C-alpha cells in the first residue's frame, strides 16, 4: 500500500479482519517513553503550559539529588479527574476537548506526561488545587514490572468479564495510588505539585558525580551561563549531566529567548513577542531559563535566511510552518548540541537539534557544523510524532514535505550564499595580505639597500607589485628599475608565490653588490628582515 493511501484511509470498518494492540504494549510504553530526564520533565512543563500556568519551578534537590519537585501555578485538576486517569484514563486524555477555550496552543495529548517522572523515581506524591472541584493529594507507587508483565500468569494482568464496547477487556496494573489528606496550605492559589521523593539511586549518584567532576552549577544568571560557560565548550558532555539537564529543558520548552537579538537580522523578533505575551517562566533551582540560543561575537558574521511561511494540505491534513536557518560562518557552533535543525511543534522542541539537518544528503564538509535553525510548526505534524514525542516518523507525508522544503532552501539559498560570502571574504583578505606583504618587502628593501621604492601596478589577481628606482652601492647611489615578479607567473604553490617573488626581488638587488661576500651579507640581512615582518 502506498504512503498516500495509508495516510488518506479513514478509520472505518471495512469488513476485514481486525488487528488489535495488546494492552501490554501500551503498558510497556508508559515505562520507557522518554530518552532522558530532561524529556520527562519537559512533559511536566508542557502539562503546566496547557493548564495556563505562568510559572513552573523545578527543584532537583541539588547537591544530593534525593528529592525532585515540580510546581506550577496553573489551573490544576480535581480529584475526580485524577481518579479518572488512574482508573483507566491513562492514554485517553480528554484535555483537547475540555480545554477548547484555551488561547494557548495545546501541547499535551496522551495524558501520560505525569507518569514520565517514573524514569527517575519509583514513587511520587502529587497534589493539585483546581479552580473548581475538589483538591486532592495522592501517593503514587509505580511497579518496575517489565519482566513481570511478560509472564503469562502475571498478577498484574487481569481479564475483565463484563465490559462495554468502549472499554478494554484487560486491566494492566502499572502501580498503586493512595489518596492522602490535602492541606489547605499546599498552595497559595491553584496549581499542581509533584514531589519525587524515592529517587532511583543511579540518577542521584550520577548527578552528584556530575557537579563534583565538572564546572559545578551554572551561573545564577542563565544568560551569563550560556554566553560565558556553555559557549566555551564543544559539547555539553564536558559540563556534565546537571548542565545538560538544564540546557535540554531550556532548549525544548516554550520560553523566551535571551533577547530579541539572540539570532541575527531579527529572525526571532516576532516569535519573541509571542512568547513574552504568554508570560510563561520556567525555573530550575532558582535559575530562570531562556532558550540557550545566542548567536553573537563571530568575527566573520552570520548568514541568516528565513524559512518562509508555508501552508498546505496533504491527504486532508493541514500543515503550516515557518522559521529560520543561521550559519555561523567560518566557525563551528558551540556547544555541538546547538548544531542542526530544531523542529518545534506548537512551541515545544521535539527531541534536540538534529545535526543531520533532517537527513540532508549533500556533503557540505565542515560547513554543516556551522548551521543551526528552528522550524516553528503552528499546525500539523502531530500525527508524525513518535510516542516518545522526542522524534518523528521520518516517512510520514507531512514530515517528508517539511524536510523537502528545508533541504531545497539549504541547497539553493543557504549554502550558495555562504559559499559566495566565503569567496568574497577570501578575496578581500588575500588582497589585504598581499598589500601588507608588499609593504613588508618595501621596508626590507628600504632598510637594507637604502633604496627608493614605489608601488607598481597590480597583477590580474589584484596583488600590487614593487618598483625599486634607486639603490645605494658602497658610497654611491645607483639608478635602477627592478620590479618584483608577478607571483602568478611562478611555478609553485599559490600560497608560496608572493614570498617566492619577494625573495627573488631581494636576490636581484643583492646581485648588484660589488663582491660575493657583500652580496651574501646584504641578502641575508634583507631576507631575515622580510621574514620577521611577513
C-alpha positions as MATLAB code, in Angstrom:
seq = 'XXXXXXXXXXXXXXXXXXXXXXXXXXXXXXXXXXXXXXXXXXXXXXXXXXXXXXXXXXXXXXXXXXXXXXXXXXXXXXXXXXXXXXXXXXXXXXXXXXXXXXXXXXXXXXXXXXXXXXXXXXXXXXXXXXXXXXXXXXXXXXXXXXXXXXXXXXXXXXXXXXXXXXXXXXXXXXXXXXXXXXXXXXXXXXXXXXXXXXXXXXXXXXXXXXXXXXXXXXXXXXXXXXXXXXXXXXXXXXXXXXXXXXXXXXXXXXXXXXXXXXXXXXXXXXXXXXXXXXXXXXXXXXXXXXXXXXXXXXXXXXXXXXXXXXXXXXXXXXXXXXXXXXXXXXXXXXXXXXXXXXXXXXXXXXXXXXXXXXXXXXXXXXXXXXXXXXXXXXXXXXXXXXXXXXXXXXXXXXXXXXXXXXXXXXXXXXXXXXXXXXXXXXXXXXXXXXXXXXXXXXXXXXXXXXXXXXXXXXXXXXXXXXXXXXXXXXXXXXXXXXXXXXXXXXXXXXXXXXXXXXXXXXXXXXXXXXXXXXXXXXXXXXXXXXXXXX';
ca = [
       0.000    0.000    0.000;
       1.394    3.416   -0.906;
       2.196    6.143    1.598;
      -0.588    8.287    0.160;
      -3.198    5.555    0.541;
      -2.156    4.802    4.103;
      -2.375    8.436    5.108;
      -5.696    9.120    3.399;
      -7.512    5.983    4.530;
     -10.310    6.637    7.017;
     -10.642    4.601   10.238;
     -13.891    2.940    9.155;
     -14.837   -0.714    9.301;
     -14.037   -2.404    6.007;
     -15.164   -5.926    6.755;
     -11.601   -7.227    7.027;
     -10.058   -8.986    9.993;
      -9.190   -6.582   12.813;
      -5.687   -6.057   14.211;
      -5.769   -5.329   17.923;
      -2.979   -3.790   20.017;
      -2.494   -5.688   23.242;
      -2.757   -3.543   26.351;
       0.631   -4.817   27.458;
       2.237   -2.873   24.611;
       0.954    0.442   25.942;
       1.888   -0.510   29.484;
       5.465   -1.068   28.314;
       5.481    2.306   26.566;
       4.482    4.207   29.680;
       7.592    2.899   31.430;
      10.155    3.770   28.796;
       8.862    6.611   26.677;
      11.457    9.255   27.336;
      15.038    9.486   26.172;
      16.340   11.424   29.171;
      15.243   13.001   32.479;
      15.004   16.329   30.654;
      12.468   14.832   28.236;
      10.311   13.609   31.119;
      10.484   16.997   32.856;
       9.655   18.707   29.571;
       6.346   16.815   29.575;
       5.522   18.125   33.044;
       6.318   21.651   31.860;
       4.042   21.042   28.857;
       1.253   19.979   31.211;
       1.725   23.228   33.131;
       1.610   25.213   29.878;
      -1.684   23.536   28.929;
      -3.013   24.339   32.405;
      -2.394   28.045   31.681;
       0.403   28.270   34.239;
       2.653   31.324   34.249;
       5.432   29.851   36.346;
       6.964   26.393   36.708;
       9.586   25.757   39.368;
      11.753   22.651   39.213;
      13.864   21.796   42.251;
      16.349   18.996   41.624;
      17.469   18.624   45.238;
      21.000   19.716   44.357;
      23.608   18.767   45.603;
      22.279   15.437   46.929;
      19.501   14.836   44.371;
      17.389   12.702   46.692;
      14.152   14.610   46.050;
      12.867   16.411   42.952;
       9.919   18.801   42.925;
       7.960   20.332   40.043;
       5.437   23.040   40.974;
       3.236   25.137   38.703;
       0.628   27.835   39.277;
      -1.746   26.588   36.595;
      -5.423   25.736   36.823;
      -4.777   22.348   38.397;
      -7.208   19.443   38.224;
      -9.571   17.876   40.709;
      -9.785   14.549   42.480;
     -12.388   13.237   40.033;
     -10.092   13.868   37.071;
      -7.184   12.233   38.891;
      -9.284    9.147   39.630;
     -10.426    9.007   36.004;
      -6.778    8.946   34.863;
      -5.529    6.328   37.307;
      -8.596    4.104   36.807;
      -8.146    3.636   33.079;
      -7.914    7.122   31.608;
      -4.163    6.969   31.095;
      -3.556    7.437   27.386;
      -7.144    8.566   26.849;
      -6.850   12.222   27.765;
      -9.879   14.491   27.306;
      -7.742   17.605   27.564;
      -8.199   18.677   23.954;
     -11.958   18.536   24.225;
     -12.191   20.047   27.679;
      -9.847   22.978   27.017;
     -11.211   24.323   23.742;
     -11.329   27.817   25.233;
      -7.599   27.788   25.933;
      -5.995   30.550   23.871;
      -2.618   28.843   24.078;
      -1.809   26.163   21.510;
      -2.316   22.898   23.394;
       0.711   20.644   23.675;
      -0.404   17.548   25.596;
      -2.081   14.583   24.007;
      -1.989   11.148   25.597;
      -2.140   12.238   29.232;
       0.867   10.135   30.232;
       3.236   13.038   30.918;
       2.504   12.939   34.630;
       3.920    9.414   34.776;
       7.056   10.233   32.804;
       8.796   11.161   36.042;
       8.864    7.428   36.777;
      12.031    7.441   34.680;
      13.909    8.900   37.642;
      11.879    7.731   40.630;
       9.862    4.807   41.892;
       7.306    6.781   43.859;
       5.995   10.339   43.984;
       3.359   12.492   45.609;
       1.056   14.633   43.507;
      -1.144   17.407   44.852;
      -3.393   19.750   42.900;
      -5.858   22.512   43.686;
      -8.185   23.355   40.769;
     -10.303   26.447   40.175;
     -13.381   24.272   40.514;
     -13.779   20.870   42.075;
     -12.190   19.056   44.951;
      -8.415   19.431   45.500;
      -6.517   16.259   46.201;
      -3.208   14.780   47.239;
      -2.066   11.252   46.444;
       0.932    8.971   46.711;
       1.731    7.014   43.531;
       3.990    3.972   43.513;
       4.934    2.573   40.126;
       5.926   -1.020   39.568;
       9.254   -1.858   37.982;
       7.433   -4.580   36.140;
       8.636   -5.240   32.630;
       9.783   -8.806   33.219;
       6.776   -9.498   35.439;
       4.389   -8.086   32.846;
       5.551  -10.513   30.141;
       4.720  -13.582   32.219;
       1.583  -15.390   31.043;
       0.340  -15.739   34.604;
       1.327  -12.273   35.790;
      -0.960  -10.992   38.563;
      -0.578   -7.511   37.026;
      -2.782   -8.516   34.071;
      -6.444   -9.247   34.730;
      -9.209  -10.037   32.273;
     -12.484   -8.251   32.828;
     -15.581  -10.383   32.382;
     -18.119   -7.686   31.529;
     -17.038   -4.710   29.509;
     -18.781   -2.099   27.400;
     -17.904   -1.571   23.754;
     -15.661    1.342   24.659;
     -13.855   -0.428   27.488;
     -10.765   -2.596   27.480;
     -11.131   -6.328   28.095;
      -7.909   -6.282   30.103;
      -6.693   -4.294   33.059;
      -2.955   -3.693   33.461;
      -1.655   -2.664   36.855;
       1.257   -0.235   36.469;
       1.321    0.837   40.086;
      -0.686    1.826   43.133;
      -2.124    5.064   44.407;
      -3.239    6.194   47.831;
      -5.254    9.339   48.479;
      -3.771   11.500   51.209;
      -5.138   14.357   53.255;
      -4.934   17.616   51.318;
      -3.659   20.517   53.403;
      -5.048   23.944   52.611;
      -1.558   25.433   52.767;
      -0.307   23.187   49.906;
      -0.814   26.135   47.532;
      -1.454   29.818   47.841;
      -3.678   29.591   44.781;
      -4.361   26.989   42.138;
      -1.706   24.681   40.722;
      -0.097   21.274   40.750;
       2.933   19.955   42.581;
       4.769   16.680   42.025;
       7.340   15.574   44.608;
       9.546   12.659   43.575;
      10.993   11.511   46.882;
      12.004    7.938   46.087;
      14.707    8.643   43.525;
      16.462    5.919   41.584;
      19.950    5.561   43.121;
      21.694    5.697   39.730;
      20.060    9.063   38.966;
      21.090   10.562   42.308;
      24.624    9.208   42.139;
      25.141   10.270   38.515;
      24.064   13.846   39.183;
      26.084   14.111   42.384;
      29.174   12.958   40.496;
      28.353   15.364   37.679;
      28.556   18.527   39.767;
      31.702   17.311   41.515;
      33.588   16.482   38.313;
      32.551   19.371   36.060;
      32.152   23.143   36.238;
      29.737   22.712   39.117;
      26.491   24.602   38.553;
      25.506   27.289   36.042;
      25.768   30.945   36.902;
      22.651   32.223   38.667;
      22.035   34.331   35.578;
      21.240   31.814   32.839;
      22.190   34.317   30.138;
      25.682   34.627   31.626;
      25.983   30.841   31.758;
      25.016   30.487   28.092;
      27.328   33.248   26.891;
      30.382   32.587   29.069;
      30.268   28.998   30.329;
      28.366   26.866   27.843;
      29.568   28.608   24.655;
      33.183   27.802   25.504;
      32.682   24.043   25.363;
      32.461   21.827   22.319;
      29.856   19.615   23.948;
      27.540   19.585   26.939;
      29.163   16.278   27.830;
      32.146   18.286   29.059;
      29.889   20.129   31.503;
      28.215   17.077   32.994;
      24.673   15.782   33.440;
      23.388   18.665   35.552;
      24.321   21.312   32.987;
      22.927   19.069   30.264;
      19.612   18.642   32.072;
      19.095   22.386   32.393;
      20.226   23.108   28.821;
      17.901   20.474   27.340;
      14.911   21.766   29.294;
      15.694   25.341   28.229;
      16.090   24.294   24.597;
      12.790   22.447   24.362;
      10.107   24.288   26.363;
       8.108   27.353   25.156;
      10.063   30.086   26.959;
      11.523   33.348   25.582;
      14.997   33.837   24.105;
      17.778   35.706   25.868;
      16.798   38.729   23.792;
      15.183   39.917   20.565;
      18.651   39.896   19.010;
      19.546   36.338   20.060;
      19.508   35.441   16.353;
      20.954   37.944   13.826;
      18.856   40.007   11.445;
      15.820   39.979   13.717;
      14.856   36.424   12.783;
      13.116   35.693   16.121;
      11.689   39.119   16.959;
       8.086   38.134   16.243;
       8.455   34.744   17.921;
       9.895   36.501   20.975;
       6.937   38.881   21.123;
       4.506   35.962   21.154;
       6.467   34.139   23.852;
       6.720   37.222   26.062;
       2.988   37.777   25.663;
       2.345   34.358   27.216;
       4.281   35.353   30.373;
       5.498   31.779   30.918;
       8.563   31.200   33.118;
      10.497   28.035   33.900;
      12.995   27.984   36.765;
      15.397   25.208   37.728;
      16.842   25.530   41.230;
      16.026   29.221   41.199;
      17.614   29.869   37.784;
      15.161   31.384   35.298;
      15.669   29.720   31.943;
      15.666   31.188   28.450;
      16.230   29.479   25.133;
      20.016   28.819   25.026;
      20.476   30.465   21.628;
      22.955   33.343   21.426;
      24.492   33.895   18.014;
      26.908   36.710   18.709;
      30.589   37.561   18.531;
      31.648   35.737   15.371;
      34.135   37.952   13.516;
      33.044   36.609   10.120;
      29.392   37.226   10.855;
      26.334   35.108   10.136;
      24.232   34.162    7.163;
      20.579   34.073    8.204;
      17.768   33.099    5.859;
      14.053   32.810    6.559;
      12.162   29.597    6.129;
       9.113   31.351    4.647;
       5.642   30.724    5.985;
       4.371   27.632    4.225;
       0.878   26.201    4.438;
      -0.501   23.233    2.574;
      -2.904   20.324    2.898;
      -1.692   16.772    2.494;
      -4.254   13.970    2.395;
      -6.875   16.170    4.086;
      -4.490   17.217    6.846;
      -3.103   20.732    7.119;
       0.495   21.635    7.910;
       1.774   25.181    8.469;
       5.273   26.257    9.464;
       7.970   28.916    9.218;
      11.399   29.502   10.747;
      14.981   30.440   10.056;
      18.350   28.909    9.249;
      21.515   30.591   10.540;
      25.111   29.846    9.602;
      27.983   30.942   11.841;
      30.486   31.499    9.065;
      33.938   30.012    9.379;
      33.484   28.744   12.916;
      31.916   25.624   14.384;
      28.999   26.266   16.708;
      29.435   25.611   20.418;
      28.185   23.531   22.028;
      27.716   20.744   19.479;
      24.158   20.278   20.725;
      23.213   23.636   19.162;
      24.143   22.392   15.693;
      21.377   21.356   13.321;
      17.661   21.942   12.921;
      15.221   22.057   15.824;
      11.570   21.395   14.956;
       9.148   22.974   17.394;
       5.550   21.772   17.288;
       3.323   24.412   18.897;
       6.358   25.877   20.632;
       7.773   22.631   22.070;
      11.058   21.256   20.769;
      10.816   17.693   19.529;
      13.970   15.992   20.715;
      17.066   18.134   20.305;
      18.717   19.914   17.393;
      19.155   17.470   14.508;
      22.781   17.723   13.276;
      21.913   15.694   10.158;
      19.823   18.691    9.012;
      16.813   16.383    8.646;
      18.888   13.793    6.752;
      20.350   16.303    4.281;
      22.062   14.178    1.655;
      24.690   16.562    0.288;
      28.150   16.729    1.793;
      28.934   20.319    2.685;
      32.062   19.403    4.647;
      32.799   21.372    7.812;
      30.218   23.997    6.840;
      27.416   21.732    8.030;
      28.821   22.209   11.543;
      28.215   25.951   11.264;
      24.433   25.561   10.837;
      21.649   25.985   13.349;
      17.986   26.726   12.833;
      14.451   26.395   14.099;
      11.245   25.392   12.345;
       8.072   26.565   14.087;
       5.158   24.289   13.227;
       1.892   26.017   14.095;
      -0.365   23.300   12.705;
       0.144   19.684   11.733;
       2.967   17.174   12.183;
       1.499   15.850   15.430;
       0.481   12.586   13.780;
       4.116   12.220   12.674;
       5.313   12.264   16.289;
       6.557    9.018   17.703;
       5.071    8.092   21.064;
       8.125    9.405   22.930;
       7.475   12.913   21.487;
      11.240   13.088   21.027;
      11.346   12.053   17.377;
       9.334   11.763   14.176;
       8.221    9.045   11.832;
      10.537   10.245    9.076;
       8.365    8.705    6.365;
       5.210   10.500    7.402;
       3.946   12.658    4.475;
       3.923   15.881    6.488;
       7.449   15.328    7.765;
       8.655   14.483    4.251;
       7.085   17.675    2.914;
       8.750   19.843    5.569;
      12.038   18.008    5.011;
      11.932   18.726    1.257;
      11.270   22.427    1.841;
      14.187   22.736    4.261;
      16.578   20.800    2.011;
      15.590   22.907   -1.008;
      16.339   26.054    0.962;
      19.698   24.690    2.152;
      20.718   23.581   -1.323;
      19.502   26.583   -3.329;
      19.885   29.525   -0.965;
      21.695   28.909    2.316;
      24.885   27.166    1.237;
      25.261   29.105   -2.064;
      25.066   32.352   -0.069;
      27.623   31.034    2.416;
      29.990   29.968   -0.373;
      29.608   33.351   -2.064;
      30.437   35.180    1.175;
      33.409   32.927    1.815;
      34.767   33.640   -1.669;
      34.320   37.408   -1.312;
      35.864   37.371    2.136;
      38.749   35.208    0.950;
      39.477   37.532   -1.996;
      39.337   40.593    0.243;
      41.676   39.084    2.791;
      44.018   37.891    0.070;
      44.303   41.442   -1.254;
      44.802   42.834    2.248;
      47.507   40.268    2.978;
      49.172   40.876   -0.380;
      49.244   44.613    0.233;
      50.695   44.139    3.736;
      53.372   41.781    2.409;
      54.273   44.163   -0.396;
      54.761   46.799    2.304;
      56.970   44.342    4.245;
      59.082   43.860    1.093;
      59.345   47.627    0.595;
      60.557   48.098    4.194;
      63.150   45.340    3.813;
      64.443   46.922    0.601;
      64.497   50.426    2.020;
      66.249   49.424    5.262;
      68.930   47.093    3.902;
      69.603   48.626    0.485;
      68.841   52.275    1.316;
      66.682   52.196   -1.795;
      63.794   54.303   -3.009;
      60.659   52.367   -3.890;
      57.155   52.892   -5.150;
      54.155   50.665   -5.566;
      53.762   49.299   -9.041;
      50.683   48.151  -10.945;
      48.661   45.226   -9.583;
      48.509   41.888  -11.345;
      45.331   40.200  -12.602;
      44.549   38.965   -9.091;
      44.798   42.479   -7.665;
      48.149   41.951   -5.909;
      50.323   45.107   -6.036;
      53.921   44.973   -7.264;
      57.026   46.857   -6.047;
      59.303   49.027   -8.203;
      62.827   49.910   -6.941;
      64.032   53.212   -8.510;
      67.468   53.594   -6.983;
      69.804   51.618   -4.737;
      72.881   52.549   -2.689;
      76.029   50.577   -3.564;
      79.006   51.470   -1.446;
      79.128   55.274   -1.212;
      77.192   55.951   -4.395;
      73.562   55.831   -5.421;
      72.763   53.795   -8.496;
      69.651   54.226  -10.579;
      67.797   51.020  -11.326;
      64.413   49.749  -12.298;
      63.920   46.458  -10.520;
      60.353   45.207  -10.393;
      59.073   42.367   -8.244;
      57.967   39.436  -10.337;
      54.312   38.631  -10.860;
      53.640   35.905   -8.245;
      51.119   34.182  -10.509;
      53.826   33.519  -13.090;
      55.920   31.478  -10.649;
      55.515   27.714  -10.826;
      54.932   26.936   -7.157;
      52.042   26.558   -4.729;
      49.693   29.520   -4.677;
      50.367   30.201   -1.005;
      54.125   30.432   -1.656;
      54.083   32.639   -4.741;
      54.272   36.103   -3.194;
      57.026   35.024   -0.814;
      58.969   33.494   -3.708;
      58.530   36.700   -5.735;
      59.760   38.840   -2.821;
      62.822   36.630   -2.198;
      63.747   36.843   -5.891;
      63.444   40.642   -5.748;
      65.878   40.759   -2.811;
      68.213   38.389   -4.653;
      68.196   40.597   -7.786;
      69.112   43.633   -5.678;
      71.836   41.730   -3.811;
      73.457   40.782   -7.141;
      74.298   44.456   -7.676;
      76.795   44.416   -4.801;
      80.457   44.533   -5.877;
      81.677   41.381   -4.086;
      80.243   37.935   -3.401;
      80.702   38.388    0.345;
      78.792   41.689    0.305;
      76.060   40.050   -1.790;
      75.627   37.271    0.760;
      75.654   39.587    3.785;
      73.124   42.076    2.466;
      70.857   39.387    1.028;
      70.822   37.552    4.375;
      70.050   40.766    6.247;
      67.237   41.698    3.859;
      65.758   38.185    3.879;
      65.662   37.955    7.665;
      64.042   41.374    7.872;
      61.405   40.291    5.348;
      60.619   37.067    7.195;
      60.243   38.883   10.527;
      57.561   41.148    9.061;
      55.889   38.644    6.703;
];
